[in-house]
Amino acid sequence: MLALWITGIYWFHPFAWIAFEFMCVDMEIDCDEDAVQNIGSDNRKRYAEVLFDFSKRKGYLLPTFCPLGQVT
């Protein structure tokens, strides 16, 4: 939330948006790593298939906006 607040204040500064995008990508990668470690080896392939199917449906592989509060 702090990063969103800072980006809102410095909306005119390109570095704020770039940093915000990098933070969002890092959050996604961290969540995926955590999920893969906790689901066990049996479900890892299925998890990867779900992520791949989702990326095909949305038309992109990396998020273009932070997933904070995003509902799909």
Predicted model as a PDB file, atoms N, CA, C, CB and O in Angstrom, pLDDT in the B-factor column:
MODEL        1                                                                  
ATOM      1  N   MET A   1       0.820  -1.189   0.000  1.00 79.00           N  
ATOM      2  CA  MET A   1       0.000   0.000   0.000  1.00 79.00           C  
ATOM      3  C   MET A   1       0.868   1.259   0.000  1.00 79.00           C  
ATOM      4  CB  MET A   1      -0.935  -0.005   1.204  1.00 79.00           C  
ATOM      5  O   MET A   1       0.501   2.275  -0.591  1.00 79.00           O  
ATOM      6  N   LEU A   2       2.014   1.184   0.663  1.00 80.00           N  
ATOM      7  CA  LEU A   2       2.903   2.343   0.692  1.00 80.00           C  
ATOM      8  C   LEU A   2       3.405   2.668  -0.710  1.00 80.00           C  
ATOM      9  CB  LEU A   2       4.089   2.089   1.637  1.00 80.00           C  
ATOM     10  O   LEU A   2       3.467   3.837  -1.091  1.00 80.00           O  
ATOM     11  N   ALA A   3       3.760   1.654  -1.470  1.00 81.00           N  
ATOM     12  CA  ALA A   3       4.239   1.888  -2.834  1.00 81.00           C  
ATOM     13  C   ALA A   3       3.143   2.489  -3.703  1.00 81.00           C  
ATOM     14  CB  ALA A   3       4.744   0.581  -3.455  1.00 81.00           C  
ATOM     15  O   ALA A   3       3.418   3.354  -4.535  1.00 81.00           O  
ATOM     16  N   LEU A   4       1.920   2.047  -3.522  1.00 82.00           N  
ATOM     17  CA  LEU A   4       0.802   2.610  -4.269  1.00 82.00           C  
ATOM     18  C   LEU A   4       0.587   4.074  -3.898  1.00 82.00           C  
ATOM     19  CB  LEU A   4      -0.476   1.802  -4.012  1.00 82.00           C  
ATOM     20  O   LEU A   4       0.311   4.908  -4.760  1.00 82.00           O  
ATOM     21  N   TRP A   5       0.712   4.370  -2.639  1.00 86.00           N  
ATOM     22  CA  TRP A   5       0.571   5.742  -2.147  1.00 86.00           C  
ATOM     23  C   TRP A   5       1.666   6.641  -2.728  1.00 86.00           C  
ATOM     24  CB  TRP A   5       0.621   5.770  -0.604  1.00 86.00           C  
ATOM     25  O   TRP A   5       1.393   7.745  -3.199  1.00 86.00           O  
ATOM     26  N   ILE A   6       2.912   6.151  -2.687  1.00 83.00           N  
ATOM     27  CA  ILE A   6       4.038   6.924  -3.211  1.00 83.00           C  
ATOM     28  C   ILE A   6       3.889   7.143  -4.714  1.00 83.00           C  
ATOM     29  CB  ILE A   6       5.370   6.212  -2.906  1.00 83.00           C  
ATOM     30  O   ILE A   6       4.162   8.234  -5.216  1.00 83.00           O  
ATOM     31  N   THR A   7       3.457   6.111  -5.429  1.00 85.00           N  
ATOM     32  CA  THR A   7       3.249   6.256  -6.865  1.00 85.00           C  
ATOM     33  C   THR A   7       2.141   7.263  -7.154  1.00 85.00           C  
ATOM     34  CB  THR A   7       2.912   4.901  -7.496  1.00 85.00           C  
ATOM     35  O   THR A   7       2.209   7.996  -8.140  1.00 85.00           O  
ATOM     36  N   GLY A   8       1.129   7.301  -6.305  1.00 84.00           N  
ATOM     37  CA  GLY A   8       0.062   8.284  -6.476  1.00 84.00           C  
ATOM     38  C   GLY A   8       0.549   9.707  -6.280  1.00 84.00           C  
ATOM     39  O   GLY A   8       0.106  10.617  -6.980  1.00 84.00           O  
ATOM     40  N   ILE A   9       1.441   9.903  -5.352  1.00 88.00           N  
ATOM     41  CA  ILE A   9       1.977  11.246  -5.109  1.00 88.00           C  
ATOM     42  C   ILE A   9       2.927  11.665  -6.234  1.00 88.00           C  
ATOM     43  CB  ILE A   9       2.707  11.296  -3.751  1.00 88.00           C  
ATOM     44  O   ILE A   9       2.884  12.802  -6.704  1.00 88.00           O  
ATOM     45  N   TYR A  10       3.780  10.738  -6.656  1.00 83.00           N  
ATOM     46  CA  TYR A  10       4.759  11.039  -7.699  1.00 83.00           C  
ATOM     47  C   TYR A  10       4.324  10.460  -9.050  1.00 83.00           C  
ATOM     48  CB  TYR A  10       6.138  10.488  -7.307  1.00 83.00           C  
ATOM     49  O   TYR A  10       5.141   9.889  -9.772  1.00 83.00           O  
ATOM     50  N   TRP A  11       3.048  10.606  -9.388  1.00 83.00           N  
ATOM     51  CA  TRP A  11       2.498  10.049 -10.623  1.00 83.00           C  
ATOM     52  C   TRP A  11       3.197  10.581 -11.870  1.00 83.00           C  
ATOM     53  CB  TRP A  11       1.020  10.349 -10.708  1.00 83.00           C  
ATOM     54  O   TRP A  11       3.189   9.917 -12.907  1.00 83.00           O  
ATOM     55  N   PHE A  12       3.787  11.738 -11.790  1.00 87.00           N  
ATOM     56  CA  PHE A  12       4.439  12.374 -12.932  1.00 87.00           C  
ATOM     57  C   PHE A  12       5.860  11.877 -13.152  1.00 87.00           C  
ATOM     58  CB  PHE A  12       4.453  13.867 -12.747  1.00 87.00           C  
ATOM     59  O   PHE A  12       6.453  12.147 -14.197  1.00 87.00           O  
ATOM     60  N   HIS A  13       6.413  11.158 -12.189  1.00 87.00           N  
ATOM     61  CA  HIS A  13       7.813  10.731 -12.273  1.00 87.00           C  
ATOM     62  C   HIS A  13       7.892   9.315 -12.842  1.00 87.00           C  
ATOM     63  CB  HIS A  13       8.494  10.794 -10.877  1.00 87.00           C  
ATOM     64  O   HIS A  13       7.338   8.386 -12.255  1.00 87.00           O  
ATOM     65  N   PRO A  14       8.571   9.139 -13.970  1.00 88.00           N  
ATOM     66  CA  PRO A  14       8.630   7.804 -14.587  1.00 88.00           C  
ATOM     67  C   PRO A  14       9.288   6.752 -13.691  1.00 88.00           C  
ATOM     68  CB  PRO A  14       9.382   7.883 -15.898  1.00 88.00           C  
ATOM     69  O   PRO A  14       8.910   5.582 -13.739  1.00 88.00           O  
ATOM     70  N   PHE A  15      10.260   7.151 -12.883  1.00 90.00           N  
ATOM     71  CA  PHE A  15      10.937   6.185 -12.014  1.00 90.00           C  
ATOM     72  C   PHE A  15       9.968   5.579 -10.995  1.00 90.00           C  
ATOM     73  CB  PHE A  15      12.111   6.857 -11.288  1.00 90.00           C  
ATOM     74  O   PHE A  15      10.106   4.412 -10.629  1.00 90.00           O  
ATOM     75  N   ALA A  16       9.002   6.357 -10.543  1.00 88.00           N  
ATOM     76  CA  ALA A  16       8.014   5.833  -9.593  1.00 88.00           C  
ATOM     77  C   ALA A  16       7.220   4.703 -10.233  1.00 88.00           C  
ATOM     78  CB  ALA A  16       7.061   6.954  -9.117  1.00 88.00           C  
ATOM     79  O   ALA A  16       6.963   3.688  -9.585  1.00 88.00           O  
ATOM     80  N   TRP A  17       6.827   4.861 -11.493  1.00 87.00           N  
ATOM     81  CA  TRP A  17       6.057   3.829 -12.184  1.00 87.00           C  
ATOM     82  C   TRP A  17       6.917   2.607 -12.496  1.00 87.00           C  
ATOM     83  CB  TRP A  17       5.460   4.390 -13.473  1.00 87.00           C  
ATOM     84  O   TRP A  17       6.452   1.471 -12.400  1.00 87.00           O  
ATOM     85  N   ILE A  18       8.159   2.844 -12.867  1.00 88.00           N  
ATOM     86  CA  ILE A  18       9.069   1.723 -13.148  1.00 88.00           C  
ATOM     87  C   ILE A  18       9.325   0.918 -11.880  1.00 88.00           C  
ATOM     88  CB  ILE A  18      10.409   2.235 -13.735  1.00 88.00           C  
ATOM     89  O   ILE A  18       9.274  -0.312 -11.902  1.00 88.00           O  
ATOM     90  N   ALA A  19       9.596   1.601 -10.785  1.00 88.00           N  
ATOM     91  CA  ALA A  19       9.825   0.912  -9.512  1.00 88.00           C  
ATOM     92  C   ALA A  19       8.578   0.155  -9.068  1.00 88.00           C  
ATOM     93  CB  ALA A  19      10.245   1.913  -8.428  1.00 88.00           C  
ATOM     94  O   ALA A  19       8.679  -0.959  -8.554  1.00 88.00           O  
ATOM     95  N   PHE A  20       7.417   0.747  -9.262  1.00 88.00           N  
ATOM     96  CA  PHE A  20       6.157   0.100  -8.894  1.00 88.00           C  
ATOM     97  C   PHE A  20       5.951  -1.175  -9.713  1.00 88.00           C  
ATOM     98  CB  PHE A  20       4.971   1.067  -9.101  1.00 88.00           C  
ATOM     99  O   PHE A  20       5.531  -2.196  -9.169  1.00 88.00           O  
ATOM    100  N   GLU A  21       6.239  -1.127 -11.002  1.00 87.00           N  
ATOM    101  CA  GLU A  21       6.097  -2.304 -11.866  1.00 87.00           C  
ATOM    102  C   GLU A  21       7.064  -3.410 -11.438  1.00 87.00           C  
ATOM    103  CB  GLU A  21       6.343  -1.923 -13.343  1.00 87.00           C  
ATOM    104  O   GLU A  21       6.680  -4.578 -11.374  1.00 87.00           O  
ATOM    105  N   PHE A  22       8.324  -3.044 -11.144  1.00 89.00           N  
ATOM    106  CA  PHE A  22       9.281  -4.047 -10.676  1.00 89.00           C  
ATOM    107  C   PHE A  22       8.830  -4.679  -9.358  1.00 89.00           C  
ATOM    108  CB  PHE A  22      10.667  -3.416 -10.507  1.00 89.00           C  
ATOM    109  O   PHE A  22       8.984  -5.884  -9.160  1.00 89.00           O  
ATOM    110  N   MET A  23       8.279  -3.873  -8.470  1.00 88.00           N  
ATOM    111  CA  MET A  23       7.782  -4.399  -7.201  1.00 88.00           C  
ATOM    112  C   MET A  23       6.650  -5.401  -7.438  1.00 88.00           C  
ATOM    113  CB  MET A  23       7.298  -3.252  -6.296  1.00 88.00           C  
ATOM    114  O   MET A  23       6.587  -6.440  -6.780  1.00 88.00           O  
ATOM    115  N   CYS A  24       5.774  -5.089  -8.364  1.00 85.00           N  
ATOM    116  CA  CYS A  24       4.652  -5.980  -8.659  1.00 85.00           C  
ATOM    117  C   CYS A  24       5.126  -7.313  -9.249  1.00 85.00           C  
ATOM    118  CB  CYS A  24       3.681  -5.298  -9.625  1.00 85.00           C  
ATOM    119  O   CYS A  24       4.626  -8.378  -8.887  1.00 85.00           O  
ATOM    120  N   VAL A  25       6.086  -7.235 -10.153  1.00 85.00           N  
ATOM    121  CA  VAL A  25       6.634  -8.459 -10.739  1.00 85.00           C  
ATOM    122  C   VAL A  25       7.323  -9.295  -9.665  1.00 85.00           C  
ATOM    123  CB  VAL A  25       7.625  -8.125 -11.876  1.00 85.00           C  
ATOM    124  O   VAL A  25       7.166 -10.516  -9.637  1.00 85.00           O  
ATOM    125  N   ASP A  26       8.083  -8.652  -8.781  1.00 87.00           N  
ATOM    126  CA  ASP A  26       8.739  -9.371  -7.690  1.00 87.00           C  
ATOM    127  C   ASP A  26       7.726 -10.030  -6.761  1.00 87.00           C  
ATOM    128  CB  ASP A  26       9.631  -8.424  -6.897  1.00 87.00           C  
ATOM    129  O   ASP A  26       7.951 -11.143  -6.287  1.00 87.00           O  
ATOM    130  N   MET A  27       6.614  -9.350  -6.498  1.00 86.00           N  
ATOM    131  CA  MET A  27       5.569  -9.935  -5.648  1.00 86.00           C  
ATOM    132  C   MET A  27       4.975 -11.179  -6.309  1.00 86.00           C  
ATOM    133  CB  MET A  27       4.456  -8.898  -5.362  1.00 86.00           C  
ATOM    134  O   MET A  27       4.742 -12.185  -5.638  1.00 86.00           O  
ATOM    135  N   GLU A  28       4.729 -11.118  -7.610  1.00 83.00           N  
ATOM    136  CA  GLU A  28       4.184 -12.264  -8.329  1.00 83.00           C  
ATOM    137  C   GLU A  28       5.151 -13.449  -8.287  1.00 83.00           C  
ATOM    138  CB  GLU A  28       3.876 -11.882  -9.784  1.00 83.00           C  
ATOM    139  O   GLU A  28       4.738 -14.583  -8.042  1.00 83.00           O  
ATOM    140  N   ILE A  29       6.423 -13.188  -8.524  1.00 85.00           N  
ATOM    141  CA  ILE A  29       7.427 -14.258  -8.512  1.00 85.00           C  
ATOM    142  C   ILE A  29       7.526 -14.869  -7.125  1.00 85.00           C  
ATOM    143  CB  ILE A  29       8.806 -13.725  -8.960  1.00 85.00           C  
ATOM    144  O   ILE A  29       7.604 -16.091  -6.995  1.00 85.00           O  
ATOM    145  N   ASP A  30       7.524 -14.042  -6.088  1.00 87.00           N  
ATOM    146  CA  ASP A  30       7.601 -14.538  -4.721  1.00 87.00           C  
ATOM    147  C   ASP A  30       6.383 -15.395  -4.368  1.00 87.00           C  
ATOM    148  CB  ASP A  30       7.724 -13.371  -3.745  1.00 87.00           C  
ATOM    149  O   ASP A  30       6.519 -16.434  -3.721  1.00 87.00           O  
ATOM    150  N   CYS A  31       5.218 -14.968  -4.784  1.00 84.00           N  
ATOM    151  CA  CYS A  31       4.004 -15.754  -4.512  1.00 84.00           C  
ATOM    152  C   CYS A  31       4.047 -17.091  -5.238  1.00 84.00           C  
ATOM    153  CB  CYS A  31       2.746 -14.971  -4.930  1.00 84.00           C  
ATOM    154  O   CYS A  31       3.660 -18.116  -4.678  1.00 84.00           O  
ATOM    155  N   ASP A  32       4.519 -17.085  -6.488  1.00 82.00           N  
ATOM    156  CA  ASP A  32       4.627 -18.337  -7.232  1.00 82.00           C  
ATOM    157  C   ASP A  32       5.633 -19.286  -6.583  1.00 82.00           C  
ATOM    158  CB  ASP A  32       5.029 -18.058  -8.679  1.00 82.00           C  
ATOM    159  O   ASP A  32       5.373 -20.484  -6.475  1.00 82.00           O  
ATOM    160  N   GLU A  33       6.772 -18.762  -6.153  1.00 85.00           N  
ATOM    161  CA  GLU A  33       7.771 -19.606  -5.496  1.00 85.00           C  
ATOM    162  C   GLU A  33       7.224 -20.198  -4.205  1.00 85.00           C  
ATOM    163  CB  GLU A  33       9.041 -18.805  -5.207  1.00 85.00           C  
ATOM    164  O   GLU A  33       7.440 -21.375  -3.916  1.00 85.00           O  
ATOM    165  N   ASP A  34       6.523 -19.392  -3.437  1.00 85.00           N  
ATOM    166  CA  ASP A  34       5.934 -19.866  -2.191  1.00 85.00           C  
ATOM    167  C   ASP A  34       4.888 -20.939  -2.456  1.00 85.00           C  
ATOM    168  CB  ASP A  34       5.312 -18.704  -1.419  1.00 85.00           C  
ATOM    169  O   ASP A  34       4.830 -21.943  -1.746  1.00 85.00           O  
ATOM    170  N   ALA A  35       4.076 -20.733  -3.461  1.00 82.00           N  
ATOM    171  CA  ALA A  35       3.040 -21.715  -3.791  1.00 82.00           C  
ATOM    172  C   ALA A  35       3.657 -23.033  -4.241  1.00 82.00           C  
ATOM    173  CB  ALA A  35       2.115 -21.169  -4.884  1.00 82.00           C  
ATOM    174  O   ALA A  35       3.197 -24.105  -3.848  1.00 82.00           O  
ATOM    175  N   VAL A  36       4.695 -22.953  -5.063  1.00 83.00           N  
ATOM    176  CA  VAL A  36       5.341 -24.170  -5.558  1.00 83.00           C  
ATOM    177  C   VAL A  36       5.983 -24.949  -4.411  1.00 83.00           C  
ATOM    178  CB  VAL A  36       6.398 -23.824  -6.622  1.00 83.00           C  
ATOM    179  O   VAL A  36       5.946 -26.179  -4.407  1.00 83.00           O  
ATOM    180  N   GLN A  37       6.564 -24.257  -3.449  1.00 83.00           N  
ATOM    181  CA  GLN A  37       7.193 -24.943  -2.318  1.00 83.00           C  
ATOM    182  C   GLN A  37       6.160 -25.607  -1.418  1.00 83.00           C  
ATOM    183  CB  GLN A  37       8.031 -23.963  -1.507  1.00 83.00           C  
ATOM    184  O   GLN A  37       6.441 -26.643  -0.814  1.00 83.00           O  
ATOM    185  N   ASN A  38       4.974 -25.025  -1.322  1.00 83.00           N  
ATOM    186  CA  ASN A  38       3.975 -25.542  -0.387  1.00 83.00           C  
ATOM    187  C   ASN A  38       3.003 -26.556  -0.971  1.00 83.00           C  
ATOM    188  CB  ASN A  38       3.205 -24.419   0.162  1.00 83.00           C  
ATOM    189  O   ASN A  38       2.313 -27.233  -0.209  1.00 83.00           O  
ATOM    190  N   ILE A  39       2.918 -26.690  -2.287  1.00 84.00           N  
ATOM    191  CA  ILE A  39       1.932 -27.601  -2.847  1.00 84.00           C  
ATOM    192  C   ILE A  39       2.464 -29.012  -3.054  1.00 84.00           C  
ATOM    193  CB  ILE A  39       1.434 -27.062  -4.145  1.00 84.00           C  
ATOM    194  O   ILE A  39       1.689 -29.933  -3.310  1.00 84.00           O  
ATOM    195  N   GLY A  40       3.754 -29.189  -2.949  1.00 77.00           N  
ATOM    196  CA  GLY A  40       4.317 -30.523  -3.127  1.00 77.00           C  
ATOM    197  C   GLY A  40       4.610 -30.823  -4.581  1.00 77.00           C  
ATOM    198  O   GLY A  40       4.154 -30.118  -5.481  1.00 77.00           O  
ATOM    199  N   SER A  41       5.366 -31.862  -4.794  1.00 78.00           N  
ATOM    200  CA  SER A  41       5.829 -32.184  -6.146  1.00 78.00           C  
ATOM    201  C   SER A  41       4.709 -32.721  -7.039  1.00 78.00           C  
ATOM    202  CB  SER A  41       6.952 -33.199  -6.076  1.00 78.00           C  
ATOM    203  O   SER A  41       4.799 -32.613  -8.262  1.00 78.00           O  
ATOM    204  N   ASP A  42       3.666 -33.291  -6.456  1.00 79.00           N  
ATOM    205  CA  ASP A  42       2.583 -33.850  -7.265  1.00 79.00           C  
ATOM    206  C   ASP A  42       1.791 -32.776  -8.008  1.00 79.00           C  
ATOM    207  CB  ASP A  42       1.647 -34.653  -6.387  1.00 79.00           C  
ATOM    208  O   ASP A  42       1.347 -33.004  -9.133  1.00 79.00           O  
ATOM    209  N   ASN A  43       1.616 -31.636  -7.403  1.00 85.00           N  
ATOM    210  CA  ASN A  43       0.770 -30.604  -7.986  1.00 85.00           C  
ATOM    211  C   ASN A  43       1.538 -29.512  -8.718  1.00 85.00           C  
ATOM    212  CB  ASN A  43      -0.055 -29.986  -6.921  1.00 85.00           C  
ATOM    213  O   ASN A  43       0.915 -28.589  -9.245  1.00 85.00           O  
ATOM    214  N   ARG A  44       2.848 -29.578  -8.773  1.00 84.00           N  
ATOM    215  CA  ARG A  44       3.634 -28.521  -9.418  1.00 84.00           C  
ATOM    216  C   ARG A  44       3.344 -28.418 -10.912  1.00 84.00           C  
ATOM    217  CB  ARG A  44       5.119 -28.769  -9.202  1.00 84.00           C  
ATOM    218  O   ARG A  44       3.223 -27.320 -11.454  1.00 84.00           O  
ATOM    219  N   LYS A  45       3.234 -29.565 -11.568  1.00 84.00           N  
ATOM    220  CA  LYS A  45       2.960 -29.552 -13.002  1.00 84.00           C  
ATOM    221  C   LYS A  45       1.590 -28.936 -13.267  1.00 84.00           C  
ATOM    222  CB  LYS A  45       3.032 -30.980 -13.585  1.00 84.00           C  
ATOM    223  O   LYS A  45       1.442 -28.132 -14.187  1.00 84.00           O  
ATOM    224  N   ARG A  46       0.605 -29.298 -12.486  1.00 86.00           N  
ATOM    225  CA  ARG A  46      -0.741 -28.742 -12.662  1.00 86.00           C  
ATOM    226  C   ARG A  46      -0.751 -27.230 -12.406  1.00 86.00           C  
ATOM    227  CB  ARG A  46      -1.739 -29.445 -11.719  1.00 86.00           C  
ATOM    228  O   ARG A  46      -1.427 -26.486 -13.117  1.00 86.00           O  
ATOM    229  N   TYR A  47      -0.012 -26.780 -11.404  1.00 85.00           N  
ATOM    230  CA  TYR A  47       0.078 -25.356 -11.101  1.00 85.00           C  
ATOM    231  C   TYR A  47       0.681 -24.596 -12.286  1.00 85.00           C  
ATOM    232  CB  TYR A  47       0.921 -25.125  -9.828  1.00 85.00           C  
ATOM    233  O   TYR A  47       0.199 -23.525 -12.655  1.00 85.00           O  
ATOM    234  N   ALA A  48       1.735 -25.156 -12.877  1.00 83.00           N  
ATOM    235  CA  ALA A  48       2.359 -24.526 -14.047  1.00 83.00           C  
ATOM    236  C   ALA A  48       1.389 -24.480 -15.223  1.00 83.00           C  
ATOM    237  CB  ALA A  48       3.638 -25.281 -14.448  1.00 83.00           C  
ATOM    238  O   ALA A  48       1.348 -23.490 -15.954  1.00 83.00           O  
ATOM    239  N   GLU A  49       0.612 -25.542 -15.409  1.00 86.00           N  
ATOM    240  CA  GLU A  49      -0.371 -25.558 -16.489  1.00 86.00           C  
ATOM    241  C   GLU A  49      -1.453 -24.500 -16.277  1.00 86.00           C  
ATOM    242  CB  GLU A  49      -1.009 -26.941 -16.601  1.00 86.00           C  
ATOM    243  O   GLU A  49      -1.885 -23.848 -17.229  1.00 86.00           O  
ATOM    244  N   VAL A  50      -1.885 -24.333 -15.040  1.00 83.00           N  
ATOM    245  CA  VAL A  50      -2.898 -23.318 -14.741  1.00 83.00           C  
ATOM    246  C   VAL A  50      -2.353 -21.929 -15.025  1.00 83.00           C  
ATOM    247  CB  VAL A  50      -3.358 -23.419 -13.276  1.00 83.00           C  
ATOM    248  O   VAL A  50      -3.049 -21.109 -15.624  1.00 83.00           O  
ATOM    249  N   LEU A  51      -1.123 -21.643 -14.610  1.00 79.00           N  
ATOM    250  CA  LEU A  51      -0.513 -20.339 -14.882  1.00 79.00           C  
ATOM    251  C   LEU A  51      -0.372 -20.096 -16.385  1.00 79.00           C  
ATOM    252  CB  LEU A  51       0.861 -20.241 -14.203  1.00 79.00           C  
ATOM    253  O   LEU A  51      -0.622 -18.994 -16.872  1.00 79.00           O  
ATOM    254  N   PHE A  52       0.027 -21.134 -17.107  1.00 82.00           N  
ATOM    255  CA  PHE A  52       0.182 -20.997 -18.552  1.00 82.00           C  
ATOM    256  C   PHE A  52      -1.167 -20.755 -19.220  1.00 82.00           C  
ATOM    257  CB  PHE A  52       0.849 -22.248 -19.142  1.00 82.00           C  
ATOM    258  O   PHE A  52      -1.275 -19.900 -20.099  1.00 82.00           O  
ATOM    259  N   ASP A  53      -2.192 -21.492 -18.815  1.00 83.00           N  
ATOM    260  CA  ASP A  53      -3.527 -21.289 -19.371  1.00 83.00           C  
ATOM    261  C   ASP A  53      -4.047 -19.888 -19.070  1.00 83.00           C  
ATOM    262  CB  ASP A  53      -4.493 -22.333 -18.822  1.00 83.00           C  
ATOM    263  O   ASP A  53      -4.679 -19.261 -19.921  1.00 83.00           O  
ATOM    264  N   PHE A  54      -3.784 -19.402 -17.869  1.00 76.00           N  
ATOM    265  CA  PHE A  54      -4.201 -18.056 -17.503  1.00 76.00           C  
ATOM    266  C   PHE A  54      -3.500 -17.013 -18.360  1.00 76.00           C  
ATOM    267  CB  PHE A  54      -3.921 -17.797 -16.028  1.00 76.00           C  
ATOM    268  O   PHE A  54      -4.121 -16.040 -18.788  1.00 76.00           O  
ATOM    269  N   SER A  55      -2.208 -17.210 -18.615  1.00 73.00           N  
ATOM    270  CA  SER A  55      -1.471 -16.244 -19.425  1.00 73.00           C  
ATOM    271  C   SER A  55      -1.967 -16.235 -20.860  1.00 73.00           C  
ATOM    272  CB  SER A  55       0.020 -16.551 -19.393  1.00 73.00           C  
ATOM    273  O   SER A  55      -1.966 -15.183 -21.498  1.00 73.00           O  
ATOM    274  N   LYS A  56      -2.389 -17.370 -21.380  1.00 75.00           N  
ATOM    275  CA  LYS A  56      -2.941 -17.412 -22.733  1.00 75.00           C  
ATOM    276  C   LYS A  56      -4.293 -16.705 -22.785  1.00 75.00           C  
ATOM    277  CB  LYS A  56      -3.081 -18.868 -23.214  1.00 75.00           C  
ATOM    278  O   LYS A  56      -4.596 -16.001 -23.748  1.00 75.00           O  
ATOM    279  N   ARG A  57      -5.093 -16.894 -21.756  1.00 69.00           N  
ATOM    280  CA  ARG A  57      -6.424 -16.289 -21.730  1.00 69.00           C  
ATOM    281  C   ARG A  57      -6.327 -14.771 -21.635  1.00 69.00           C  
ATOM    282  CB  ARG A  57      -7.241 -16.840 -20.554  1.00 69.00           C  
ATOM    283  O   ARG A  57      -7.093 -14.060 -22.287  1.00 69.00           O  
ATOM    284  N   LYS A  58      -5.406 -14.274 -20.841  1.00 53.00           N  
ATOM    285  CA  LYS A  58      -5.250 -12.841 -20.671  1.00 53.00           C  
ATOM    286  C   LYS A  58      -4.466 -12.215 -21.819  1.00 53.00           C  
ATOM    287  CB  LYS A  58      -4.563 -12.547 -19.356  1.00 53.00           C  
ATOM    288  O   LYS A  58      -4.611 -11.019 -22.076  1.00 53.00           O  
ATOM    289  N   GLY A  59      -3.646 -12.989 -22.511  1.00 50.00           N  
ATOM    290  CA  GLY A  59      -2.893 -12.459 -23.628  1.00 50.00           C  
ATOM    291  C   GLY A  59      -1.529 -11.901 -23.260  1.00 50.00           C  
ATOM    292  O   GLY A  59      -0.888 -11.266 -24.098  1.00 50.00           O  
ATOM    293  N   TYR A  60      -1.067 -12.114 -22.043  1.00 51.00           N  
ATOM    294  CA  TYR A  60       0.258 -11.655 -21.651  1.00 51.00           C  
ATOM    295  C   TYR A  60       0.837 -12.605 -20.613  1.00 51.00           C  
ATOM    296  CB  TYR A  60       0.201 -10.210 -21.100  1.00 51.00           C  
ATOM    297  O   TYR A  60       0.113 -13.356 -19.959  1.00 51.00           O  
ATOM    298  N   LEU A  61       2.147 -12.556 -20.478  1.00 48.00           N  
ATOM    299  CA  LEU A  61       2.818 -13.414 -19.507  1.00 48.00           C  
ATOM    300  C   LEU A  61       3.146 -12.678 -18.219  1.00 48.00           C  
ATOM    301  CB  LEU A  61       4.082 -13.982 -20.103  1.00 48.00           C  
ATOM    302  O   LEU A  61       3.090 -13.263 -17.138  1.00 48.00           O  
ATOM    303  N   LEU A  62       3.487 -11.408 -18.325  1.00 49.00           N  
ATOM    304  CA  LEU A  62       3.807 -10.627 -17.138  1.00 49.00           C  
ATOM    305  C   LEU A  62       2.708  -9.605 -16.891  1.00 49.00           C  
ATOM    306  CB  LEU A  62       5.178  -9.931 -17.288  1.00 49.00           C  
ATOM    307  O   LEU A  62       2.108  -9.093 -17.836  1.00 49.00           O  
ATOM    308  N   PRO A  63       2.448  -9.312 -15.643  1.00 50.00           N  
ATOM    309  CA  PRO A  63       1.389  -8.339 -15.363  1.00 50.00           C  
ATOM    310  C   PRO A  63       1.784  -6.945 -15.832  1.00 50.00           C  
ATOM    311  CB  PRO A  63       1.067  -8.315 -13.868  1.00 50.00           C  
ATOM    312  O   PRO A  63       2.958  -6.575 -15.812  1.00 50.00           O  
ATOM    313  N   THR A  64       0.778  -6.177 -16.255  1.00 53.00           N  
ATOM    314  CA  THR A  64       1.046  -4.808 -16.658  1.00 53.00           C  
ATOM    315  C   THR A  64       0.642  -3.830 -15.570  1.00 53.00           C  
ATOM    316  CB  THR A  64       0.317  -4.483 -17.950  1.00 53.00           C  
ATOM    317  O   THR A  64       0.931  -2.637 -15.661  1.00 53.00           O  
ATOM    318  N   PHE A  65      -0.010  -4.321 -14.565  1.00 55.00           N  
ATOM    319  CA  PHE A  65      -0.365  -3.499 -13.426  1.00 55.00           C  
ATOM    320  C   PHE A  65      -0.318  -4.381 -12.201  1.00 55.00           C  
ATOM    321  CB  PHE A  65      -1.766  -2.840 -13.602  1.00 55.00           C  
ATOM    322  O   PHE A  65      -0.502  -5.595 -12.294  1.00 55.00           O  
ATOM    323  N   CYS A  66      -0.077  -3.792 -11.082  1.00 56.00           N  
ATOM    324  CA  CYS A  66       0.096  -4.551  -9.857  1.00 56.00           C  
ATOM    325  C   CYS A  66      -1.185  -5.307  -9.493  1.00 56.00           C  
ATOM    326  CB  CYS A  66       0.508  -3.621  -8.715  1.00 56.00           C  
ATOM    327  O   CYS A  66      -2.284  -4.767  -9.625  1.00 56.00           O  
ATOM    328  N   PRO A  67      -1.048  -6.536  -9.043  1.00 53.00           N  
ATOM    329  CA  PRO A  67      -2.213  -7.350  -8.733  1.00 53.00           C  
ATOM    330  C   PRO A  67      -2.877  -7.028  -7.393  1.00 53.00           C  
ATOM    331  CB  PRO A  67      -1.822  -8.778  -8.748  1.00 53.00           C  
ATOM    332  O   PRO A  67      -3.719  -7.797  -6.930  1.00 53.00           O  
ATOM    333  N   LEU A  68      -2.518  -5.914  -6.767  1.00 52.00           N  
ATOM    334  CA  LEU A  68      -3.124  -5.565  -5.496  1.00 52.00           C  
ATOM    335  C   LEU A  68      -4.626  -5.370  -5.683  1.00 52.00           C  
ATOM    336  CB  LEU A  68      -2.474  -4.292  -4.909  1.00 52.00           C  
ATOM    337  O   LEU A  68      -5.051  -4.444  -6.375  1.00 52.00           O  
ATOM    338  N   GLY A  69      -5.412  -6.218  -5.084  1.00 47.00           N  
ATOM    339  CA  GLY A  69      -6.858  -6.092  -5.163  1.00 47.00           C  
ATOM    340  C   GLY A  69      -7.456  -6.486  -6.490  1.00 47.00           C  
ATOM    341  O   GLY A  69      -8.632  -6.220  -6.734  1.00 47.00           O  
ATOM    342  N   GLN A  70      -6.685  -7.108  -7.350  1.00 47.00           N  
ATOM    343  CA  GLN A  70      -7.175  -7.486  -8.654  1.00 47.00           C  
ATOM    344  C   GLN A  70      -8.039  -8.734  -8.533  1.00 47.00           C  
ATOM    345  CB  GLN A  70      -6.010  -7.718  -9.626  1.00 47.00           C  
ATOM    346  O   GLN A  70      -7.640  -9.712  -7.901  1.00 47.00           O  
ATOM    347  N   VAL A  71      -9.195  -8.700  -9.123  1.00 40.00           N  
ATOM    348  CA  VAL A  71     -10.116  -9.842  -9.114  1.00 40.00           C  
ATOM    349  C   VAL A  71     -10.252 -10.349 -10.533  1.00 40.00           C  
ATOM    350  CB  VAL A  71     -11.514  -9.454  -8.524  1.00 40.00           C  
ATOM    351  O   VAL A  71     -10.513  -9.573 -11.452  1.00 40.00           O  
ATOM    352  N   THR A  72     -10.072 -11.672 -10.721  1.00 42.00           N  
ATOM    353  CA  THR A  72     -10.195 -12.238 -12.055  1.00 42.00           C  
ATOM    354  C   THR A  72     -11.400 -13.121 -12.141  1.00 42.00           C  
ATOM    355  CB  THR A  72      -8.956 -13.013 -12.433  1.00 42.00           C  
ATOM    356  O   THR A  72     -11.673 -13.693 -13.196  1.00 42.00           O  
TER     357      THR A  72                                                      
ENDMDL                                                                          
END                                                                             
